[in-house]
C-alpha cells in the first residue's frame, strides 16, 4: 500500500514537468494525422498522466 501511495505522490509532482513533452508529442502526431481540437486536448491530458505515472514508477522502484 505504501508503494502505491509513494508512486502517486511522485507522479503528482511530475505532472507539471510532463506537460511539455506530452504537448510536443501530440503536436507532432497532429502534423502526421489530422484530428479535432477535442481529441488533441484529450490525448495531451492522457499522455501527461501516463508519462507522470511512468516517471513515478521509475522513481519508486529504480
C-alpha positions in Angstrom: 0.0 0.0 0.0 2.9 2.4 0.8 4.4 1.7 -2.6 1.2 2.8 -4.3 1.0 6.0 -2.3 4.6 6.9 -2.9 4.2 6.3 -6.6 1.2 8.5 -6.8 3.0 11.3 -4.8 5.9 11.2 -7.2 3.5 11.2 -10.1 1.6 14.2 -8.9 4.8 16.2 -8.7 5.8 15.1 -12.2 2.5 16.2 -13.8 3.8 19.8 -14.2 7.1 18.6 -15.8 5.5 16.1 -18.2 3.0 18.5 -19.7 5.6 20.0 -22.1 6.8 16.6 -23.6 3.2 15.5 -24.0 2.4 18.7 -25.8 5.3 18.3 -28.2 4.4 14.7 -28.9 0.8 15.4 -29.5 1.7 18.3 -31.8 4.0 16.0 -33.8 1.2 13.4 -34.1 -1.2 16.1 -35.2 1.2 17.1 -38.0 1.1 13.5 -39.2 -2.6 12.9 -38.9 -5.5 15.4 -38.7 -7.9 15.2 -35.8 -10.1 17.6 -33.9 -9.1 20.1 -31.1 -11.1 18.0 -28.6 -9.1 14.9 -29.5 -5.9 17.0 -29.2 -6.8 18.0 -25.7 -7.8 14.5 -24.5 -4.7 13.0 -26.0 -2.5 15.6 -24.3 -4.0 15.0 -20.9 -3.8 11.2 -21.2 -0.1 11.4 -22.3 0.7 13.7 -19.5 -0.8 11.3 -17.0 0.8 8.3 -18.5 4.3 9.9 -18.5 3.8 11.1 -14.9 2.9 7.6 -13.8 5.9 6.1 -15.6 8.3 8.6 -14.0 6.6 8.0 -10.6 7.1 4.2 -11.0 10.7 4.8 -12.1 11.4 7.0 -9.1 9.8 4.5 -6.7 11.3 1.3 -7.9 14.6 2.3 -9.5 
